[in-house]
Amino acid sequence: MTIMLTILLLAAAAYVLARRRAWAVAAGRPASLHSRPVYHAWFAALIAAAPALALWFLWLLFGERLLLALAETELPPAFLEQPAFTLNFHLEEIVRLAQGLAPRRPPAPEVVAAAEVYARYQSIGSATSIAGAFALALAGAALALRWISPEFKARHHVERWVTYTLFAAATVSVLTTVGIVFSVLFESIRFFERIPITEFLFGLHWSPQTAIREDQIGASGSFGAVPLFAGTLLVTVIALLVAGPLGLLSAIYLSEYAGPRFRAVAKPVLELLAGIPTVVYGFFAALTVAPFIRDLGASLGLNVASESALAAGGVMGIMIIPFVSSLSDDALSAVPMSLREASLGLGATRAETVRKVILPAALPGVIAGFLLAVSRAIGETMIVVMAAGLAANLTANPFEAVTTVTVQIVTLLVGDQQFDSAKTLAAFALGLVLFMGTLLLNIAALYVLKTYREKYD
């Protein structure tokens, strides 16, 4: 951290010096320069900081791997031929000894010698990387100051740096998405090699509790995911029945009826619901809503479970109200004022204008908001865990306990099960289905918005 701050201070110094030199070269007439002095200053700061930070980050990323490779050369062949787990343990001991930590067990002489090599090269590499970073920063600043002249196109260089930075950020985002998709896809393929895809997609019984050893009872589970899909759909529908009307009506009021002062307060307060942690919603559902629904059902002679889809879906609907309301409000506000004035001028009331003019014009945006809210509801976990339970029941009764895909993903990855077992790999298959479902919903929302959006001059 100290090294990065030092490099940034050098870059700031280069910025100040380059700005002053640019003004001096311009002799008080910035128009005589191809680029304004501030561009020369930013160019000097970038040239001073970027190569130095790149060298330092490369050492942080690959330095330890290089040091371990050098340390392995000090180990005899007998060590290198050991199983991967044992060899990794020795490498960890080398790092611990090189950092001055106590070994977990008495180390072999070969390990101590390798640790000494590791420590020696680590000190050399750290000193070299720090000195190289500082040298690059100073050299970059000196070159930038030397290049300042009326003809130097500093603005073009700075804009090119900004373009490259934005491209790199976009590339990282895309590659991260691709990496996530392919990692889930490959593990899902491994799962479908063990469990038929037809059983997974159309099976009616979900019981993934497989045995750790082959001699235990229940060495094979049941992986019919239909109860999970049904539970997810049930909770999502309940959430949408709560959030849809409340969100849309609140958006209509804020957009068409509320005064500017009330809107300026109510809209941010309403959107605060989106910032509340989901675990807080889960506690609210488990401690308040679920007991209230159970007691109310008992007073009416209904059999309501302590953990029910109704409780989870209702609280989830409250959570996604800001999504529906905010997106619907944006769609309603985008309708031109001329349509409102024309409708009112023809004698229509404000309610009739909203119902027959504004809502039809904003309908694509409202539908897109609903679909995005559904995507948010499908991916929710904590509320369902705390209020709907873990039972994979194939039911359409909102008063019974159900579970969802996201809850089962969390459950499958907890415990002592082997990572390459069918139980653990089932989490990736569920994740793939969930990803495809939310992707289709987002594509549908964009299609509706693009196809049916009305454009006005």
FIFI-942254 format. One line per field, with one value per residue (C-alpha): residue number from 1; y, z, x; residue in one letter; chain. Coordinates in Angstrom, 3 decimals, decimal comma, padded with zeros to 6 digits, m for minus. Each point is the difference from the previous one (the first is absolute). Example, Ala and Ser with C-alpha at 12.3 -4.5 7.8 and 13.67 -1.06 7.14 Angstrom:
BEGIN
resi <- (1|2) .
yy <- (m004,500|003,440) .
zz <- (007,800|m000,660) .
xx <- (012,300|001,370) .
resn <- (A|S) .
chain <- (A|A) .
% end
This chain:
BEGIN
resi <- (1|2|3|4|5|6|7|8|9|10|11|12|13|14|15|16|17|18|19|20|21|22|23|24|25|26|27|28|29|30|31|32|33|34|35|36|37|38|39|40|41|42|43|44|45|46|47|48|49|50|51|52|53|54|55|56|57|58|59|60|61|62|63|64|65|66|67|68|69|70|71|72|73|74|75|76|77|78|79|80|81|82|83|84|85|86|87|88|89|90|91|92|93|94|95|96|97|98|99|100|101|102|103|104|105|106|107|108|109|110|111|112|113|114|115|116|117|118|119|120|121|122|123|124|125|126|127|128|129|130|131|132|133|134|135|136|137|138|139|140|141|142|143|144|145|146|147|148|149|150|151|152|153|154|155|156|157|158|159|160|161|162|163|164|165|166|167|168|169|170|171|172|173|174|175|176|177|178|179|180|181|182|183|184|185|186|187|188|189|190|191|192|193|194|195|196|197|198|199|200|201|202|203|204|205|206|207|208|209|210|211|212|213|214|215|216|217|218|219|220|221|222|223|224|225|226|227|228|229|230|231|232|233|234|235|236|237|238|239|240|241|242|243|244|245|246|247|248|249|250|251|252|253|254|255|256|257|258|259|260|261|262|263|264|265|266|267|268|269|270|271|272|273|274|275|276|277|278|279|280|281|282|283|284|285|286|287|288|289|290|291|292|293|294|295|296|297|298|299|300|301|302|303|304|305|306|307|308|309|310|311|312|313|314|315|316|317|318|319|320|321|322|323|324|325|326|327|328|329|330|331|332|333|334|335|336|337|338|339|340|341|342|343|344|345|346|347|348|349|350|351|352|353|354|355|356|357|358|359|360|361|362|363|364|365|366|367|368|369|370|371|372|373|374|375|376|377|378|379|380|381|382|383|384|385|386|387|388|389|390|391|392|393|394|395|396|397|398|399|400|401|402|403|404|405|406|407|408|409|410|411|412|413|414|415|416|417|418|419|420|421|422|423|424|425|426|427|428|429|430|431|432|433|434|435|436|437|438|439|440|441|442|443|444|445|446|447|448|449|450|451|452|453|454|455|456|457) .
yy <- (000,000|002,368|m000,660|000,828|003,217|000,999|m000,586|002,019|002,833|m000,041|000,137|002,950|001,778|m000,678|001,449|003,248|000,387|m000,743|002,497|002,717|m000,819|000,089|003,452|001,106|m001,320|001,742|003,267|000,753|m000,743|m003,495|000,407|m000,345|m003,628|m002,843|m001,346|001,826|m000,090|m002,350|m002,663|000,262|m000,393|m003,095|m001,499|000,417|m001,555|m002,981|m000,601|000,163|m002,236|m002,580|m001,899|000,076|m001,323|m002,646|m001,291|m000,072|m001,838|m002,554|m000,765|m000,361|m002,337|m002,216|000,577|m002,746|m002,516|000,823|m000,268|m003,400|m001,197|001,079|m001,671|m003,256|m000,181|m000,432|m002,998|m003,480|m002,091|m002,165|002,988|000,989|m003,552|m000,009|000,373|003,486|000,392|m000,810|002,215|002,913|m000,480|000,265|003,131|001,578|m000,811|001,651|003,185|m000,066|m000,439|002,743|002,382|m000,798|m002,003|m003,137|m003,251|m002,258|m002,937|m000,415|000,765|m002,109|001,475|000,242|002,112|002,327|000,441|000,742|002,522|001,790|000,188|001,267|002,718|001,084|000,303|001,642|002,801|000,412|m000,021|002,434|002,430|m000,304|000,537|003,021|001,544|m000,722|001,529|003,184|000,185|m000,364|002,686|002,464|m000,799|000,389|003,348|001,221|m001,022|001,630|003,263|m000,156|m000,582|003,097|002,330|002,024|m002,785|m002,966|m001,578|m000,817|m000,035|m002,780|m002,131|000,531|m000,830|m003,130|m001,041|000,539|m002,059|m002,852|000,118|m000,148|m002,825|m001,927|000,458|m001,197|m002,957|m001,048|000,168|m002,100|m002,550|m000,319|m000,735|m002,506|m001,677|m000,342|m001,430|m002,537|m001,079|m000,668|m001,676|m002,398|m001,090|m000,441|m002,266|m002,112|m000,256|m001,029|m002,717|m001,610|000,989|000,005|003,456|m001,280|m001,202|003,365|002,144|m002,166|m002,036|000,566|m000,928|001,973|m001,710|000,650|m001,499|m002,376|m001,981|000,985|m003,624|m002,712|m002,394|002,416|m000,240|002,393|000,141|001,564|002,869|001,193|003,091|000,850|003,809|000,634|000,693|002,660|001,623|m000,087|001,536|002,728|000,800|000,036|002,376|002,239|000,219|000,944|002,640|001,431|000,084|002,149|002,185|000,426|001,929|001,877|000,959|001,035|001,985|001,775|000,837|001,415|002,133|001,306|000,724|001,465|001,120|000,776|003,512|000,733|000,343|m003,312|m001,787|001,264|m001,661|m003,067|m001,348|m000,249|m001,440|m002,625|m000,919|m000,524|m003,340|m001,213|000,784|m002,024|m003,235|m003,077|m001,672|002,775|m000,836|m003,639|000,759|002,096|m002,839|m002,717|001,897|002,157|m000,880|m003,807|m000,203|002,579|m002,010|m003,234|001,481|001,667|m003,269|m001,878|002,509|m000,621|m003,771|m000,312|m002,184|002,334|m001,209|001,921|000,535|000,678|001,195|002,771|001,545|m000,164|001,229|002,854|001,357|m000,504|002,014|002,852|m000,214|000,353|002,820|002,595|m001,811|000,040|003,506|001,631|m001,583|000,659|003,590|000,506|m001,417|002,183|003,118|m000,627|000,453|003,470|002,721|000,821|m003,256|000,901|003,517|m001,250|m002,501|002,541|002,553|m002,388|m000,161|m003,186|m000,151|m000,630|m003,612|m000,593|001,522|m002,335|m003,075|000,613|002,063|m000,156|m003,680|m001,286|002,248|m001,131|m003,653|m001,410|001,647|m001,182|m003,596|000,113|001,199|m002,880|m002,556|001,410|m000,109|m003,655|m000,690|001,597|m002,085|m003,272|000,530|000,748|m002,446|001,274|000,778|m003,459|m001,732|001,753|000,149|m002,812|m002,833|m002,657|m002,583|m000,833|m000,358|m000,199|002,103|003,059|000,708|003,292|m001,038|m002,876|000,050|000,002|000,597|001,664|m000,563|002,544|m001,465|m003,478|001,305|001,310|m003,224|m002,264|001,784|m000,328|m003,047|m002,673|m001,274|m000,494|002,854|m002,284|m001,925|000,100|001,947|002,835|000,055|000,312|003,547|000,944|m001,549|001,988|003,121|m000,572|m000,307|003,107|001,908|m001,005|000,961|003,461|000,522|m000,791|002,375|002,812|m000,681|000,046|003,307|001,563|m001,408|001,387|003,366|000,192|m001,389|001,753|003,230|003,019|002,845|003,568|003,093) .
zz <- (000,000|000,794|m003,418|m001,795|001,983|m000,789|m003,721|000,107|001,772|m002,734|m002,591|001,804|000,035|m003,723|m000,540|001,778|m001,689|m003,452|000,430|001,045|m002,865|m002,505|001,213|m000,221|m003,561|m000,941|001,491|001,423|m003,324|000,212|m003,528|m001,341|001,206|m001,934|003,273|003,139|002,910|001,966|m002,698|000,211|003,774|m000,292|m002,588|002,327|002,908|m002,120|m001,410|003,517|001,709|m002,513|m000,841|003,622|001,339|m002,752|001,012|003,660|m000,668|m002,175|002,873|002,380|m002,392|m001,149|002,523|002,430|m002,810|m001,322|003,454|000,565|m003,328|001,048|003,391|m001,641|m001,775|003,429|000,861|m000,834|m002,601|002,750|001,280|m003,444|m000,702|003,059|m000,331|m000,749|003,492|001,704|m002,353|000,590|003,750|m000,376|m002,139|002,629|002,634|m002,153|m000,163|003,746|000,843|m002,451|001,669|003,453|001,165|002,084|m001,998|000,637|000,508|000,072|m003,553|m002,024|m000,711|m003,691|000,869|002,157|m002,826|m002,479|002,425|000,198|m003,803|m000,047|002,563|m001,806|m003,390|001,575|001,437|m003,326|m001,988|002,318|m000,053|m003,785|m000,605|002,307|m001,516|m003,510|000,746|001,391|m002,924|m002,495|001,783|m000,009|m003,601|m001,150|001,746|m001,460|m003,543|000,323|001,150|m002,876|m002,593|000,964|m002,979|m001,978|m002,624|002,388|m000,255|003,673|m000,218|m002,602|002,189|003,113|m001,854|m001,388|003,550|001,133|m002,931|000,797|003,676|m000,828|m002,459|002,624|002,544|m002,507|m000,955|003,615|000,527|m003,089|000,758|003,581|m001,246|m002,531|002,659|002,352|m002,743|m001,164|003,530|000,812|m003,384|000,287|003,522|m001,121|m002,826|002,572|001,991|m003,037|m000,733|003,287|000,159|m003,194|m000,967|m000,448|003,614|001,176|m002,009|000,293|003,182|002,764|003,045|001,351|002,572|m000,747|003,234|m001,333|002,150|000,392|m000,240|m002,272|002,906|001,621|m000,431|m002,517|m002,329|m002,738|000,378|m001,982|m002,138|m001,453|000,059|m000,839|003,681|000,082|m003,187|001,296|003,338|m001,724|m002,297|002,884|002,150|m002,989|m001,003|003,552|000,092|m003,312|001,153|002,916|m001,742|m003,311|001,126|002,822|m002,140|m003,015|002,008|001,955|m003,265|m001,456|003,084|000,132|m003,731|m000,533|003,291|002,561|000,380|m000,554|003,722|000,941|m002,959|000,945|003,416|m000,790|m002,941|001,836|003,071|m002,148|m001,676|003,427|000,055|m002,668|002,261|002,997|000,324|m000,946|003,306|001,729|m002,205|000,930|003,710|m000,538|m001,919|002,493|003,228|m000,976|m003,266|000,189|003,578|m000,908|m003,055|002,010|002,812|m002,448|m001,867|003,249|000,964|m003,370|000,289|m002,545|000,404|m000,602|000,445|002,191|m003,087|m003,073|m003,559|000,753|002,680|m002,118|m003,156|001,778|001,577|m003,250|m001,740|002,440|m000,766|m003,784|000,174|m000,677|m003,193|m001,376|001,249|m001,181|m003,458|m000,481|001,149|m002,533|m002,749|000,987|000,272|m003,506|m001,558|m001,644|001,775|m003,293|000,238|003,463|m001,053|m003,117|002,005|002,657|m002,668|m001,546|003,289|001,518|003,745|001,481|000,820|m003,533|m001,368|002,113|m000,914|m003,734|m001,060|002,366|000,993|m003,606|m001,072|002,892|m000,049|m001,551|002,697|002,735|m001,282|m000,234|003,623|001,066|m001,743|001,567|003,414|m000,615|m000,765|003,318|001,856|m001,583|001,234|003,628|002,638|003,589|000,243|m001,280|002,315|003,072|m000,858|m002,434|001,218|m001,730|m000,816|m003,705|m000,194|m003,347|000,826|m001,122|003,509|001,233|003,625|m000,179|000,309|m003,253|m001,129|m003,001|m002,328|001,696|003,448|m001,190|m001,604|003,393|001,739|m002,454|000,472|003,803|001,765|m000,389|m003,399|m002,573|m002,466|m003,032|001,344|m001,686|002,950|m000,347|m003,784|000,155|001,302|m003,277|m002,011|002,013|m000,469|m003,758|m000,085|002,147|m002,221|m003,155|001,560|001,079|m003,324|m001,928|002,198|m000,603|m003,731|000,019|001,858|m002,503|m002,919|001,324|000,699|m003,440|m002,045|001,548|001,129|m001,464|m001,153|000,002|m001,568) .
xx <- (000,000|002,876|001,524|m003,253|m000,432|003,576|m000,547|m003,213|001,829|002,646|m002,777|m001,588|003,361|000,372|m003,484|000,871|003,386|m001,392|m002,805|002,428|002,364|m002,869|m000,992|003,605|000,338|m003,250|001,283|m003,415|m001,777|m001,570|m001,375|003,545|000,070|m001,571|m001,425|m001,004|002,488|m002,256|000,406|003,776|m000,321|m002,213|002,318|002,974|m001,915|m001,072|003,461|001,462|m002,565|m001,212|003,249|001,159|m003,312|m000,091|003,443|m000,949|m003,283|001,780|002,345|m002,924|m001,807|002,843|002,771|m000,991|m000,437|003,461|001,541|m001,620|001,356|003,480|m000,430|m001,099|003,343|001,623|m002,172|001,298|m001,890|m001,481|m001,969|m001,248|m001,233|m002,254|m003,800|m001,302|m001,492|003,310|001,993|m002,382|000,426|003,791|m000,354|m002,233|002,598|002,675|m002,056|m000,678|003,670|001,013|m002,472|001,389|m003,031|000,199|m000,289|m002,965|002,357|003,791|001,140|002,388|003,466|m000,893|m003,043|002,112|002,508|m002,780|m001,485|003,328|000,109|m003,574|000,750|003,158|m001,668|m003,039|002,114|001,807|m003,247|m001,762|002,902|000,300|m003,716|m000,128|003,114|m001,268|m003,399|001,571|002,428|m002,839|m002,011|002,897|000,954|m003,607|m000,344|003,297|m000,985|m003,411|001,572|002,463|m002,718|m002,001|m000,042|m002,539|m000,222|m000,349|m003,478|m000,470|m003,795|000,054|002,254|m002,118|m003,205|001,661|000,950|m003,583|m001,296|002,374|m001,020|m003,696|000,613|001,957|m002,798|m002,595|002,184|000,433|m003,763|m000,696|002,715|m001,244|m003,505|001,304|002,130|m002,959|m002,204|002,552|000,946|m003,653|m000,548|002,951|m000,935|m003,610|001,166|001,844|m003,228|m002,061|002,550|m001,087|m003,658|m002,136|m001,161|m003,549|m000,073|001,311|m002,413|m003,125|000,500|m002,542|002,082|002,950|002,207|003,683|001,329|002,637|002,405|003,611|001,207|m001,320|m000,661|m002,469|m003,748|m001,474|002,980|m002,131|m002,437|m002,976|000,504|m003,398|m000,021|m003,653|m000,903|002,730|m001,247|m003,572|000,998|002,005|m002,916|m002,505|002,046|000,733|m003,671|m000,992|002,733|m001,145|m003,632|001,140|002,576|m001,837|m003,084|001,743|002,972|m002,047|m002,551|002,705|001,765|m003,228|m000,572|003,549|000,068|m003,474|m001,534|002,706|001,335|003,676|000,721|m001,645|001,581|003,459|m000,406|m002,125|001,985|003,369|m001,728|m001,720|003,269|001,595|m001,823|002,411|002,961|m001,140|002,031|m001,982|000,856|m001,988|m002,966|000,525|m000,122|m003,123|m001,636|000,980|m000,744|m002,976|m001,713|000,096|m001,426|m002,666|m001,114|000,024|m002,092|m002,379|m000,458|m000,615|m002,708|m001,670|000,290|002,824|003,054|002,947|003,575|002,394|002,134|m002,114|000,353|m002,487|002,201|003,154|m001,716|m001,766|003,172|001,908|m002,703|000,585|003,706|m000,425|m002,575|002,747|001,002|m003,537|m000,726|003,219|m000,004|m003,709|000,432|002,780|m002,223|m002,951|002,141|001,385|m003,448|m000,032|m001,923|m001,737|m002,002|m001,214|m000,931|m001,803|m002,041|m000,907|m000,796|m002,542|m001,847|001,414|000,514|003,432|m000,959|m001,214|003,186|002,086|m002,071|m000,515|003,023|002,968|m000,102|m000,338|002,863|002,218|m001,068|003,227|002,107|m002,361|000,096|003,786|000,113|m002,238|002,200|003,172|m001,691|m000,877|003,669|000,925|m002,577|001,146|003,544|m000,929|001,254|000,000|m003,710|m000,948|002,473|m001,357|m003,705|m000,845|002,195|002,072|m002,667|m000,195|m003,794|m001,743|m003,023|m001,934|m001,315|001,488|m000,610|002,508|003,771|001,952|003,536|001,585|002,921|002,263|m000,619|000,931|003,185|001,082|m001,040|001,829|003,318|m000,055|001,364|002,669|m001,079|002,742|000,223|m000,295|m002,991|m003,393|m001,418|002,509|m000,085|m003,784|000,496|001,672|m002,835|m002,522|002,121|000,029|m003,793|m000,364|002,408|m001,861|m003,349|001,100|001,811|m003,179|m001,993|002,483|000,004|m003,799|m000,005|002,397|m002,015|m003,268|001,585|001,601|m002,910|m002,956|001,597|m001,714|002,218|m001,182|001,477) .
resn <- (M|T|I|M|L|T|I|L|L|L|A|A|A|A|Y|V|L|A|R|R|R|A|W|A|V|A|A|G|R|P|A|S|L|H|S|R|P|V|Y|H|A|W|F|A|A|L|I|A|A|A|P|A|L|A|L|W|F|L|W|L|L|F|G|E|R|L|L|L|A|L|A|E|T|E|L|P|P|A|F|L|E|Q|P|A|F|T|L|N|F|H|L|E|E|I|V|R|L|A|Q|G|L|A|P|R|R|P|P|A|P|E|V|V|A|A|A|E|V|Y|A|R|Y|Q|S|I|G|S|A|T|S|I|A|G|A|F|A|L|A|L|A|G|A|A|L|A|L|R|W|I|S|P|E|F|K|A|R|H|H|V|E|R|W|V|T|Y|T|L|F|A|A|A|T|V|S|V|L|T|T|V|G|I|V|F|S|V|L|F|E|S|I|R|F|F|E|R|I|P|I|T|E|F|L|F|G|L|H|W|S|P|Q|T|A|I|R|E|D|Q|I|G|A|S|G|S|F|G|A|V|P|L|F|A|G|T|L|L|V|T|V|I|A|L|L|V|A|G|P|L|G|L|L|S|A|I|Y|L|S|E|Y|A|G|P|R|F|R|A|V|A|K|P|V|L|E|L|L|A|G|I|P|T|V|V|Y|G|F|F|A|A|L|T|V|A|P|F|I|R|D|L|G|A|S|L|G|L|N|V|A|S|E|S|A|L|A|A|G|G|V|M|G|I|M|I|I|P|F|V|S|S|L|S|D|D|A|L|S|A|V|P|M|S|L|R|E|A|S|L|G|L|G|A|T|R|A|E|T|V|R|K|V|I|L|P|A|A|L|P|G|V|I|A|G|F|L|L|A|V|S|R|A|I|G|E|T|M|I|V|V|M|A|A|G|L|A|A|N|L|T|A|N|P|F|E|A|V|T|T|V|T|V|Q|I|V|T|L|L|V|G|D|Q|Q|F|D|S|A|K|T|L|A|A|F|A|L|G|L|V|L|F|M|G|T|L|L|L|N|I|A|A|L|Y|V|L|K|T|Y|R|E|K|Y|D) .
chain <- (A|A|A|A|A|A|A|A|A|A|A|A|A|A|A|A|A|A|A|A|A|A|A|A|A|A|A|A|A|A|A|A|A|A|A|A|A|A|A|A|A|A|A|A|A|A|A|A|A|A|A|A|A|A|A|A|A|A|A|A|A|A|A|A|A|A|A|A|A|A|A|A|A|A|A|A|A|A|A|A|A|A|A|A|A|A|A|A|A|A|A|A|A|A|A|A|A|A|A|A|A|A|A|A|A|A|A|A|A|A|A|A|A|A|A|A|A|A|A|A|A|A|A|A|A|A|A|A|A|A|A|A|A|A|A|A|A|A|A|A|A|A|A|A|A|A|A|A|A|A|A|A|A|A|A|A|A|A|A|A|A|A|A|A|A|A|A|A|A|A|A|A|A|A|A|A|A|A|A|A|A|A|A|A|A|A|A|A|A|A|A|A|A|A|A|A|A|A|A|A|A|A|A|A|A|A|A|A|A|A|A|A|A|A|A|A|A|A|A|A|A|A|A|A|A|A|A|A|A|A|A|A|A|A|A|A|A|A|A|A|A|A|A|A|A|A|A|A|A|A|A|A|A|A|A|A|A|A|A|A|A|A|A|A|A|A|A|A|A|A|A|A|A|A|A|A|A|A|A|A|A|A|A|A|A|A|A|A|A|A|A|A|A|A|A|A|A|A|A|A|A|A|A|A|A|A|A|A|A|A|A|A|A|A|A|A|A|A|A|A|A|A|A|A|A|A|A|A|A|A|A|A|A|A|A|A|A|A|A|A|A|A|A|A|A|A|A|A|A|A|A|A|A|A|A|A|A|A|A|A|A|A|A|A|A|A|A|A|A|A|A|A|A|A|A|A|A|A|A|A|A|A|A|A|A|A|A|A|A|A|A|A|A|A|A|A|A|A|A|A|A|A|A|A|A|A|A|A|A|A|A|A|A|A|A|A|A|A|A|A|A|A|A|A|A|A|A|A|A|A|A|A|A|A|A|A|A|A|A|A|A|A|A|A|A|A|A|A|A|A|A|A|A|A|A|A|A) .
% end
